[in-house]
Amino acid sequence: MAPGIFAPLGDIMPRATEAQRAEFARGREVALRSVPISGGLGPPFNATTCLACHEKPVAGGGAAHYRDFLIVAYRIRTAATSRAA
C-alpha cells in the first residue's frame, strides 16, 4: 500500500500538496461557517451550517439517508436556445 495516503477521519492525507492543503483548509472553513437563511441557504434548508448534515462520522463526512434529496436542473427553452439546437 502506498505510504502517506491515509489520515484519521476528518484530516487531510499526509502526502497532500500545499495547494491541496490550502483547498482543504478553505473547505473546512466554509463547512464550519454559520450561514443564516438570508445569507444563501434559502428556505428549503432549515440548517445554518454544512455540518448540520455533513457530520458523520466526523465533520465533513456524510449524512444519514433520511437527509437525502435530489436537486434537478433544467434548461428553459427560449427563441435563442431553440435556434441553437
C-alpha positions in Angstrom: 0.0 0.0 0.0 1.3 3.4 -0.9 2.6 5.4 2.1 1.0 8.8 3.1 -2.5 8.1 1.6 -4.3 7.6 4.9 -5.1 10.0 7.7 -7.5 10.0 10.6 -11.1 10.7 9.5 -11.6 14.4 9.1 -7.9 15.1 8.5 -6.0 15.7 5.2 -3.9 12.9 3.9 -0.2 13.3 4.8 1.2 13.5 1.3 -1.2 16.3 0.2 0.5 19.1 -1.7 0.5 22.7 -0.4 -2.3 23.6 -2.8 -4.4 20.6 -1.7 -3.8 21.6 2.0 -4.9 25.2 1.3 -8.0 23.9 -0.5 -8.8 21.6 2.4 -8.4 24.4 4.9 -10.7 26.6 2.8 -13.3 23.9 2.6 -13.1 23.2 6.4 -13.6 27.0 7.0 -16.7 27.1 4.8 -18.1 24.0 6.4 -17.7 25.4 9.9 -19.2 28.8 9.0 -22.7 29.6 10.1 -24.9 30.8 7.3 -28.3 32.4 8.0 -31.2 31.7 5.7 -30.9 35.2 4.4 -27.3 34.5 3.6 -27.8 31.9 0.9 -29.1 28.6 2.2 -32.6 29.7 1.5 -36.0 28.4 2.7 -35.5 24.8 1.6 -32.9 24.3 4.3 -33.6 24.7 8.0 -30.0 24.4 9.0 -27.4 27.1 9.3 -24.1 25.1 8.7 -22.9 22.4 6.3 -22.2 20.3 9.4 -25.9 20.1 10.2 -25.9 17.3 7.6 -22.3 16.5 7.0 -21.3 15.4 10.4 -20.9 11.6 10.3 -18.6 10.1 11.3 -16.7 13.4 11.7 -17.1 17.0 10.5 -17.2 16.9 6.7 -18.5 13.4 6.4 -21.7 12.1 5.0 -25.2 12.5 6.2 -27.9 10.0 7.3 -30.1 8.7 4.4 -33.2 10.5 5.8 -31.5 13.7 4.6 -31.1 12.5 1.1 -32.6 14.8 -1.5 -32.4 15.3 -5.3 -31.6 18.6 -7.0 -32.8 18.7 -10.6 -31.9 21.4 -13.1 -33.5 22.0 -16.4 -33.0 24.5 -19.3 -35.8 26.7 -20.2 -36.1 26.8 -24.0 -36.3 30.3 -25.4 -36.2 31.5 -29.0 -32.4 31.9 -28.8 -31.8 28.4 -27.5 -34.3 26.9 -29.9 -32.3 28.3 -32.9 -29.0 26.9 -31.5 -30.4 23.4 -31.2 
